[in-house]
Amino acid sequence: MQMEAVKRTVPESLIHRVNSLLDPLDWTRIFAQPQPVEVELGSGDGSFLARYAQLHPDRNFFGVERLNGRMKKLDRKGRRAGLHNLKVSRIEAAYLVQYLLAPASTSAIHVYFPDPWPKRRHWKNRLINESFPASAVRCLVPGGRVYLRTDDLPYHEQMVAVFQTDARFVAVATPEELRAVVTDFEREFNAQGIPTRYASYELR
């Protein structure tokens, strides 16, 4: 009986299939419980989002990942943890923010260790670029936040620069309880003596 009770608490697949690339996502159809939604762009192996969703059952979390294997890994982690406030989808992050997040629908955006595209001629491919703050303004609720992390100094400088030039955002400190939840990728870099560089902004 006890084993059967445990099995019933394990959610079905947490993978959300995006059926339309034109219609904004409707959180009321995706999550059973209506509560604030936070989005992670590029969830990687899911080590951050699965843990953070577990710590905050009063919020819903939506992760996006371009690689199918990583998306499935986050799905497995979330189901093993019995999470009902987590969904993950395979979609390109910039497209999601620009077109699929409904206006004023998201309370926070997390972007941790995105591809730095280190060669200058490739910087145009970076997720956090000159157009990103405007996309974030559209989908964030008033007072919503963008949380950023990178190990790459030039990319961190670009992140800071693009948000500093947008008067709709104000820089804020990254909460300590958020810093405490690290990704596996981040842990490896920190062990090599490479620091995490943070930047956080709140929509006025």
N, C-alpha and C positions, 0 to 999 in steps of 0.2 A: 504493500500500500504506500509506503513512504517513497519508494522508487517511482511509482506511478504519479505521485503528487509532484515530484521534482520534474518529471518529464512534461507535465502539463504547464509548468511555469516557463519552459523554454520557448521563446517566440519562434515563429516560422521565419523564413528567409527575411533578412532585413534589407535586401536589395530592392530598390525602387526602380522600376523600368520607366524611363521617360518616353512617353508615347508620342509626344508632340514637341517639335523644336520651335514652335511659334507661340503656344499658350503658356502663360506664367504658371508656375507651380502653385497648387492650392494646398497649403499646410493642413487644412481641415480634412482633406481627403487622404493625406499621407500619414498623419499621426492621429491615433485614437484619442489622445488627451490634448485638449486645447491649452497650450502654454507657450511662453516665449521660445523662439527658434533661433539657434546659433548654427552657423554654417562654417565648415572647414573646407578650404580649397586646397586640394592635393593632400589627401589623408594618408598617403604612404602605406605603411604596414598597419595603420590604425592604432598604434600604441598610445598616442595622445587621446584620440577621440573616444575610444572605448573606455578608458580610465576616467576621463572627464565627465562623460555621460553617466557613468556609475556614481560619481560623486555628487551629481546634480540631477536627481530624478524629477525636480520641479521645472526642468527645462527640456525642450526637444532639441536634438542635434541631427544635422543633415551633412554627411560627408560626401565629397565628390572626388573621384580618382579616375585618371585616364587609363591606367593599366588594369586589365581585367583580373589578373592574379592578385594584385593588392586589394582591389575591391572585395574579392571573395575572402581574403584574409581578414579584413575588418568585419565582414559579415559573420565569420566563424567566431571571432573574438566577442562580438556583441551578443551572439546567441548563447555562447558558453556562459557569459556573465548574466544572462537572463534579462537583457535590456529591452524595454519596450518603448524607450524614448530616443531610439537611434535608427536612422535610415541611411543608406549609402547608395550612390548612383554612379554609373560610369558615364562621364561627360566632361567636356573640356571646360576648365574652370572659368576662363575669361568670358566665354559664351554664356555660361550660367549666370554670372553676375550682371552682364549687360542686358540679357534678354529674358531669362527664365525666372529670376527672383522678382516677385511682384513688388510694386511700390510700397514702401513702408511696411515690409513684411518680416524683417529680420532684425534681431536685437544685437547680434554680434557676428563678425566675420573673423575667422582665424586663418592666417597664412603662415605656415611654419616651414622654413628651409626650402623655398621654391628653387627651381633650377636657376642658378645665378647667371647663366650665359656669360661666362667671364670675358670673352673677346668683345672688344668695344663694338665691332661691327654687328654683333649679335644682340646688343642690348635692347634693340627694338622688340625682341621676342620675350622680354621679361614680363611676367604677370603684373608686377607692381610697376606701372609706368605712368606717364602724364595723364592718361585717360582714366586710370583706375579710380581715383577719388570721386569723380563725377558719377561713375557707375555705382560706387558704394553709397553715395548720397541718395540716389534714387531708391535703393532697396532697403536701406536702414530706417528703423524707427527713430524719432527724435531722441537724442541721448544714446543712440546705438554706438557701438564701438568697433574699431578695427584693431586686431592684435597681430603683430608681425614679429617674426624671428628669422634670423639668418646667421650663418657663420662667416659670410662674405662681406668684408668691409666696404668695398665699392658699391655693392648692392644695398647695403644698409644706408649708405650715404644718399643713394638715389631714393630709397623709400622715404627717408626723412625730408628730402628736398621736395618731392612731389606733394606731400601732405602739408608741408609748411607753406606752400604757395596757395593753398586752398583755404580761404578764410572761414569756410563752413566747418572746419575741423579744428579742434584744440588738442594739443599734446597732453597726455595723461600718463601716470605711472602704471606699469604693468602690475596687477595685483600679485602679492606674494603667493597666494594659494594657486594662482594660475602658473606662475614660474615653477612651482614645485612639481607640476605634472610635465615631465619631460618625455620626448620621443626617444625611441631606441637609437635613431640616427643621431640625435643630439647628445645622448649619453656617450656614444662612441667618440664624437668630436671632442667633447669636454675631457674625456679620458686622455686624449692626445694633447691637451693643453690649449685647445682652440675654444675661445669663449663664445657664448651665445650673445648675440647683439639683439636687443629688444627695441621695439618702437610701438607705441599704442596711441590711438587717436579717438576722440569722442566727437560725434556729430552735435553741433550746437543746437 
